[in-house]
């Protein structure tokens, strides 16, 4: 029994249990699409796993696994990030290979904010309908709103009409990007585990510092919407979660380069 839902703990114990002697039961297991994908891959390699997609996994250990061919699922956080990029900068973007069923909570929040996401041939079509609207979100374990999209959604709310409350329930100290966004003219007040974001008409470019992976890309998103030049320092965090982000955004018309 996990005392709290953890993706990493579920993944590691799931892999270990496939080769352990006897039966292992993982209760209060994470249910993210990545967990299901890992379990499907392990089953293809000869593992015996029941309860895939639920919060209780039962694994009968096997002596050995064998090779298999498996296609991994698309990165739903990368999908959500580029959806927010299209929303904050305007325009229409097609996200090839993306899956709407993996980002239900995020798509609902984006729809309330004025962003349209529809399935199209080979992926998702993302476009901002009119203006952006302040929308409250609270991070939760899957299938709730993902904590790894909290920073990007905050950047979006910085230029939305009205106010938004963003509540973080998964990680402590995950509002370190808020002061950097404020340096760009945002109006964010942090109170414990919640941040109140009051939208402004425009942000202004400024030198800012990234503190982690998602904070890094949230500052890039803010830079897309800001007047003038934004310099994001300590971008080495980025490469852990985004491959060639400057090339992908640049191909969509963004004026961005890595220096």
C-alpha positions in Angstrom: 0.0 0.0 0.0 1.5 3.3 -1.1 0.9 6.0 1.6 0.4 8.5 -1.3 0.1 8.1 -5.1 3.6 8.1 -6.7 4.3 7.5 -10.4 8.0 6.8 -9.8 7.4 4.4 -6.9 4.7 2.6 -8.9 6.9 2.2 -11.9 9.9 0.9 -9.9 8.0 -1.6 -7.8 6.0 -2.8 -10.8 9.3 -3.6 -12.7 10.8 -5.2 -9.6 7.7 -7.3 -9.0 7.7 -8.8 -12.5 10.8 -10.9 -11.6 10.2 -11.4 -7.9 9.1 -14.8 -6.6 5.4 -15.1 -5.8 2.6 -12.6 -6.0 2.9 -8.8 -5.4 0.0 -6.5 -4.9 0.5 -2.7 -5.3 -2.4 -0.8 -3.7 -3.0 2.9 -4.3 -0.9 2.7 -7.4 -0.6 5.6 -9.9 -2.9 5.3 -12.9 -1.1 7.7 -15.3 -1.0 6.7 -19.0 2.7 6.1 -18.6 2.0 3.4 -16.0 -0.4 1.7 -18.3 2.1 1.9 -21.1 4.9 0.4 -19.0 2.6 -2.4 -17.8 1.6 -3.1 -21.4 5.2 -3.3 -22.4 6.1 -5.6 -19.6 3.2 -7.9 -20.5 4.5 -8.0 -24.0 7.8 -9.1 -22.6 6.2 -11.9 -20.6 5.2 -10.3 -17.3 1.9 -11.4 -15.7 0.1 -8.2 -14.5 -3.6 -7.8 -13.6 -5.5 -4.6 -12.9 -3.8 -2.5 -15.5 -5.4 1.0 -15.5 -6.7 0.7 -11.9 -5.2 1.7 -8.6 -4.5 -1.9 -7.6 -2.0 -4.0 -9.6 -1.4 -7.7 -9.0 1.8 -9.1 -10.4 2.8 -12.8 -10.5 6.5 -13.0 -10.8 8.1 -14.8 -13.7 11.6 -16.3 -14.0 12.6 -14.1 -16.9 11.4 -11.6 -19.4 12.0 -11.7 -23.2 12.4 -9.2 -25.9 9.3 -7.5 -27.5 8.4 -4.7 -29.8 6.4 -1.8 -28.2 5.5 1.7 -29.3 5.5 4.2 -26.4 2.7 6.7 -25.9 3.1 10.3 -26.8 4.3 12.7 -24.0 1.0 14.3 -22.7 2.9 17.0 -20.8 4.8 18.0 -24.0 1.4 18.0 -25.7 -0.1 20.2 -23.1 2.9 22.6 -23.1 2.6 23.2 -26.9 -1.1 23.6 -26.6 -0.5 26.4 -24.0 2.1 27.9 -26.4 -0.5 28.1 -29.2 -3.0 29.6 -26.7 -0.7 32.2 -25.3 0.7 33.3 -28.6 -2.4 32.9 -30.7 -2.7 31.1 -34.0 -3.5 27.5 -34.8 -1.2 24.5 -34.3 -1.5 20.8 -35.1 0.2 18.5 -32.6 1.0 15.3 -34.5 0.6 12.1 -32.6 -1.0 13.7 -29.6 -3.8 11.9 -27.8 -6.8 13.8 -26.3 -7.8 10.9 -24.0 -4.6 11.3 -22.1 -5.2 15.0 -21.2 -8.8 15.1 -20.2 -8.5 17.4 -17.1 -6.1 19.8 -19.0 -8.4 19.9 -22.0 -11.3 20.8 -19.9 -9.4 23.6 -18.2 -8.1 24.9 -21.5 -11.6 24.9 -22.9 -12.9 26.9 -20.0 -10.0 29.4 -20.6 -11.1 29.8 -24.3 -8.8 27.3 -26.0 -10.3 24.8 -28.5 -8.7 21.4 -28.8 -10.2 19.0 -31.4 -9.0 15.7 -32.7 -7.8 15.7 -36.3 -6.2 13.2 -38.7 -3.0 12.2 -36.9 -3.2 14.3 -33.8 -4.8 17.4 -32.2 -5.7 20.8 -33.6 -5.3 23.6 -31.0 -6.5 27.2 -31.5 -7.4 30.1 -29.3 -11.0 31.0 -29.9 -11.1 34.7 -28.8 -9.8 36.1 -25.6 -8.4 34.0 -22.7 -10.4 33.8 -19.5 -9.3 33.3 -16.0 -9.8 29.6 -14.9 -9.2 28.0 -11.6 -7.3 24.7 -11.4 -6.1 22.4 -8.7 -3.3 19.8 -9.3 -4.2 16.2 -8.4 -3.1 12.7 -9.1 -4.2 11.4 -12.5 -6.8 11.7 -13.9 -6.8 15.1 -12.2 -5.0 18.3 -13.5 -1.3 17.4 -13.8 1.2 19.1 -11.5 3.6 19.1 -14.4 1.3 21.5 -16.3 0.8 23.9 -13.4 3.6 26.3 -14.4 2.6 26.4 -18.0 -1.0 27.1 -17.2 0.0 29.8 -14.8 1.8 31.6 -17.7 -1.3 31.3 -19.7 -3.4 32.8 -16.9 -1.0 35.8 -16.7 -2.5 37.2 -19.9 -6.1 36.0 -19.4 -9.0 38.3 -18.6 -10.0 38.2 -14.9 -8.4 36.2 -12.1 -7.5 32.6 -11.6 -6.6 30.5 -8.5 -4.1 27.8 -9.0 -3.7 25.3 -6.2 -0.8 22.9 -5.9 -1.5 19.8 -3.9 1.3 17.4 -5.2 4.6 19.2 -4.5 5.8 21.8 -2.1 7.7 24.9 -3.3 6.4 24.5 -6.9 5.6 28.2 -7.4 9.2 29.3 -7.8 8.4 30.5 -11.3 5.9 33.0 -9.9 8.4 35.7 -8.9 10.1 35.4 -12.3 6.8 35.9 -14.1 6.1 38.9 -11.9 9.4 40.3 -13.2 7.8 40.3 -16.6 4.8 42.3 -15.4 2.5 39.5 -14.2 0.3 39.9 -11.1 0.7 36.8 -9.1 0.3 36.5 -5.3 1.2 33.2 -3.6 -0.5 32.2 -0.4 0.7 28.9 0.9 -0.3 26.2 -1.6 -2.4 28.6 -3.8 -1.5 31.3 -6.2 -3.9 34.1 -7.3 -3.2 35.2 -10.8 -4.7 38.5 -12.0 -4.4 38.8 -15.8 -2.7 41.7 -17.4 -3.0 43.0 -21.0 0.5 42.3 -21.8 3.8 41.0 -20.4 7.2 42.7 -20.9 10.4 40.9 -21.7 13.0 40.6 -19.0 16.0 38.5 -17.9 14.5 35.6 -15.8 15.9 32.5 -14.2 14.6 29.0 -14.5 14.4 26.9 -11.4 13.3 23.6 -12.8 12.1 21.8 -15.9 8.5 23.0 -16.0 9.4 26.5 -14.7 11.9 26.8 -17.6 9.3 26.2 -20.3 6.7 28.4 -18.5 9.0 31.3 -18.8 9.5 30.5 -22.5 5.7 30.6 -22.9 5.6 33.9 -21.2 8.3 35.2 -23.4 6.2 34.3 -26.5 3.5 36.6 -25.3 5.7 39.4 -23.9 6.7 42.6 -25.6 10.4 42.9 -26.2 13.2 40.4 -25.5 13.1 37.7 -22.8 16.3 35.9 -21.8 15.7 32.7 -19.8 18.8 31.6 -17.9 19.7 28.1 -16.6 17.8 26.4 -19.5 19.8 23.2 -18.9 16.7 21.9 -17.1 14.8 22.0 -20.4 16.5 19.2 -22.1 15.2 16.6 -19.6 11.7 17.0 -20.9 11.7 18.9 -24.2 13.7 17.9 -27.3 14.7 20.8 -29.5 12.1 23.1 -28.0 13.6 26.1 -29.8 13.5 24.4 -33.1 9.9 23.3 -32.7 8.6 26.7 -31.6 10.8 28.4 -34.2 9.1 26.3 -36.9 5.8 27.7 -35.8 7.0 31.3 -36.2 8.5 32.0 -32.8 11.5 34.3 -32.6 13.6 32.1 -30.3 17.2 30.9 -30.2 19.5 29.2 -27.7 22.5 31.2 -26.8 
